Amino acid sequence: MPATDHLVIFDTTLRDGEQSPGATMNKAEKLRIAKALERLRVDVIEAGFAIASQGDFEAVKSIAESIKDSTICSLARALDTDIDRAAEAIRPAVRGRIHTFIATSPIHMKYKLQMQPDEVVEQAVRAVKRARSHVDDVEFSCEDAGRSELDFLCRIIEAAIDAGARTINIPDTVGYAIPEQFGETIRQLLNRIPNADKAIFSVHCHNDLGLAVANSLAAVSQGARQVECTINGLGERAGNAALEEIVMAVRTRQDLFHIDTRIDAEHIVPASRLVSTITGFPVQPNKAIVGANAFAHESGIHQDGVLKHRETYEIMSAQDVGWHTNSLVLGKHSGRNAFRTRLLELGIQFETETELNEAFTRFKALADLKHEIFDEDLQAIASDTRQKEEDGRYGLVCMQVCSETGVVPRATLTLTVDGKEHKVEAEGSGPVDATFKAIESLVDSGCNLQLYSVNNITSGTDAQGEVTVRLARGGRIVNGVGADTDIIAASAKAYIEALNLISKGGIRQHPQVADV
């Protein structure tokens, strides 16, 4: 294999992670996450699928212009138009990569591609050569490799390497693999392909059977030297291999893997919280590494052991991955410059002074309501400000909600629709239900409420509540997120944001099902 003294971390939160239903991010949000990934020292950031939409193209290009310490990658089908568009998007990058793919399993070749194996090999070679005409760093993926025939994988990979691919990715696209079998597949490929030493072998595992991390680690143990993963395991269907779990498993078990990543693990928890806030996908409390209970001990025996010697029940330090490092940074007496400086340290930069001033006003208002302002609060303020500044049909002016024991809750809201104010009222089974019914009495969106979730952003009874609302209409799913110290107000904000998102229309093309 090519000389590599570390395990390459290829983060696809901004591409595959965005394919989670409702997780679509705008350009500014993608850039914030990209900067967090750069602080993490991620080797390769897959910034998007440039040809999927104009928005995707602009996001990839913006990230390529801004990120200096990570390789910026765009996905492309094995088509000239895709590859050329990807090349254009990553052109500003200090280091750019084109990641091209084609399906290699019998079921995909027969029913999706409707191509013979010889034709698939020819198209793969042509795609890699075209990508190499733009950049030196080309990655080739065998889509649905987990269900592909080993002999055919050897054939197409050998041809792709000869054509100029320097990274070969073996995706378990549908989460079908089992660790022992998947690791053996990687071993066989490395041993059987004559020119395997000219490429780094990579894996990209999905979590349909809950085995994405296990399959990835099995591949690493057999010689894979790049893992494709996402923050919080975000991704379509059941998600992808979680970056934080891959990184800490390899780092914790050096006795088995004898290789490490370049990740600065202290930024793991902040990156996890940022992705959760932006996408509206909360992290479950028992999630490994980044869940609220990951380093909590309730059993008396466990507590006693940890107090006597931490390593009795903890195999890693909470501080090492970023827990308890976000101390109080600002308060009600903090000035505008201190506020701006801390935002920049968090990778948050507003495009206009108007946005910054609006965020500072929100910060001051929050500081009057709660004594301690944490980084998570600042992230929520930034997201909330950008939501307000973006053009949307609907807006919240003010609200009054009455909830009393023995009395039916009633909500009275003043909303804007296309700039015109309307006053609406409704009753409901609870204050949130009344609020949503009042909104719907005006907009009549025809949406189906699929999810309503509340999470506290920080600890304490004065903490901001973060509400996620998932709406579906006509096959399109969106997540709206709202934050406020008042849960009812946060709920209204989240519902209105979701309505604004779904009213914009425009379904993003999906690279895995697009025609080739």
TARA-V703824 format. One record per backbone hydrogen bond with DSSP energy under -1.0 kcal/mol. CO is the residue of the C=O (numbers start at 1). NH is the residue of the N-H. If there is no record, write none. Layout:
CO;NH  CO;NH
This chain:
8;227  9;44  10;229  11;46  12;16  12;17  16;19  17;20  20;23  26;30  27;31  28;32  29;33  30;34  31;35  32;36  33;37  34;38  35;39  36;40  37;42  38;41  40;264  43;71  44;11  45;47  45;73  48;75  49;52  53;57  54;58  55;59  56;60  57;61  58;62  59;63  60;64  61;65  62;66  63;67  71;45  72;97  73;47  74;99  76;101  77;79  79;83  80;84  81;85  82;86  83;87  84;88  85;89  86;90  90;93  95;72  97;74  98;139  99;76  100;141  101;78  102;143  105;109  106;110  107;111  108;112  108;113  109;115  116;120  117;121  118;122  119;123  120;124  121;125  122;126  123;127  124;128  125;129  126;130  127;131  128;132  129;133  131;134  131;135  137;98  138;166  138;167  139;100  140;169  141;102  142;145  143;104  144;147  145;148  149;153  150;154  151;155  152;156  153;157  154;158  155;159  156;160  157;161  158;162  159;163  160;165  161;164  166;200  167;140  168;202  169;142  170;204  171;146  171;173  172;175  172;206  178;182  179;183  180;184  181;185  182;186  183;187  184;188  185;189  186;190  187;191  188;192  189;193  193;196  195;198  196;199  200;168  201;225  201;226  202;170  203;228  204;172  205;241  207;210  211;215  212;216  213;217  214;218  215;219  216;220  217;221  219;224  220;223  225;8  226;203  227;10  229;12  230;233  230;243  231;234  233;240  236;239  239;207  241;230  242;246  243;247  244;248  245;249  246;250  247;251  248;252  249;253  253;256  253;257  254;258  260;7  263;265  264;267  265;268  267;271  268;272  269;273  270;274  271;275  272;276  273;277  274;278  275;279  276;280  284;287  285;293  287;291  288;290  291;294  293;296  299;303  300;304  301;305  302;306  303;307  304;308  305;309  309;312  310;313  310;314  318;323  319;322  321;269  325;327  330;373  331;334  335;339  336;340  337;341  338;342  339;343  340;344  341;345  342;346  343;348  344;347  352;356  353;357  354;358  355;359  356;360  357;361  358;362  359;363  360;364  361;365  362;366  363;367  364;368  366;369  366;370  373;329  373;330  374;378  375;379  376;380  377;381  378;382  379;383  380;384  381;385  382;386  383;387  384;388  385;389  386;390  393;418  395;416  398;414  400;412  402;410  404;407  409;428  410;402  411;426  412;400  413;424  414;397  414;398  415;422  416;395  417;420  420;417  422;415  424;413  426;411  430;434  431;435  432;436  433;437  434;438  435;439  436;440  437;441  439;442  439;443  440;444  448;472  451;470  453;468  455;466  460;463  464;457  465;484  466;455  467;482  468;453  469;480  470;450  470;451  471;478  472;448  473;476  476;473  478;471  480;469  482;467  484;465  486;490  487;491  488;492  489;493  490;494  491;495  492;496  493;497  494;498  495;499  496;500  497;501  498;502  499;503  510;513
